[in-house]
Amino acid sequence: MSDAQVLELLLGAFTVAAKIAGPLLVSALLIGVGVSLLQTITQIQEMTLTFVPKLVVAGAIILLAGNWMIREIVGWVTMLWSGIPSM
């Protein structure tokens, strides 16, 4: 296995990881900023107020996009396993 093949595998792994984690991270960021803005405006400093909305939105995204996430992972792993004989 050459260095180029290793780098190609790592690039593929990082790309799939970014595609899978991206929607969850972006939604958590947007909800966090929104709740922080709401807390600043209303001066409510409750710690669970930031945690619960993020958890609910992350669960909703997994429910809505979970099928796509699994297909992306399975597709990459299938490509990885089918490429083993050529290594």
C-alpha positions in Angstrom: 0.0 0.0 0.0 1.5 3.3 -1.1 1.4 6.6 0.7 -1.0 8.0 -2.0 -3.5 5.2 -1.3 -3.3 5.8 2.5 -3.9 9.5 1.9 -6.8 8.8 -0.4 -8.4 6.5 2.2 -8.0 9.1 4.9 -9.4 11.8 2.7 -12.4 9.7 2.0 -12.9 8.9 5.7 -12.7 12.6 6.7 -15.1 13.5 3.9 -17.7 11.0 5.0 -17.2 12.0 8.6 -17.7 15.7 7.7 -20.8 14.9 5.6 -22.3 12.9 8.5 -21.4 15.2 11.3 -22.1 18.5 9.4 -25.8 18.7 9.7 -25.8 17.8 13.5 -23.0 20.3 14.2 -24.5 23.1 12.2 -28.0 22.7 13.8 -26.5 22.5 17.3 -24.5 25.7 16.5 -27.6 27.6 15.2 -29.8 26.4 18.1 -27.0 27.3 20.6 -26.7 30.8 19.2 -30.5 31.3 19.1 -30.9 30.2 22.7 -27.9 32.3 23.9 -29.5 35.3 22.2 -32.8 34.5 23.9 -31.1 34.1 27.2 -29.3 37.4 26.8 -32.4 39.3 25.9 -34.6 37.8 28.7 -31.7 37.5 31.2 -32.7 33.9 32.0 -29.6 31.9 32.9 -30.8 28.3 33.0 -28.3 25.7 32.0 -30.8 23.1 30.8 -32.4 25.7 28.5 -29.4 25.3 26.2 -29.1 21.5 26.4 -32.7 20.4 25.8 -33.3 22.2 22.5 -30.0 21.0 21.1 -30.9 17.4 22.1 -34.4 17.7 20.5 -33.1 19.1 17.2 -30.3 16.5 17.0 -32.8 13.8 17.5 -35.1 15.2 14.8 -32.2 15.5 12.4 -31.2 11.9 13.1 -34.8 10.8 12.5 -35.0 12.8 9.3 -31.5 12.3 7.8 -30.6 9.0 9.5 -31.4 6.9 6.4 -29.1 9.1 4.3 -26.3 9.0 6.9 -26.4 5.2 7.0 -26.4 5.0 3.2 -23.4 7.3 3.1 -21.5 5.2 5.6 -22.4 1.9 4.0 -21.5 3.2 0.5 -18.1 4.3 1.7 -17.4 1.0 3.6 -18.6 -1.0 0.5 -16.1 1.0 -1.6 -13.4 0.4 1.0 -14.0 -3.4 1.1 -14.3 -3.7 -2.7 -10.9 -1.9 -3.0 -9.1 -4.3 -0.8 -8.0 -6.8 -3.5 -6.4 -4.0 -5.5 -4.3 -2.9 -2.6 
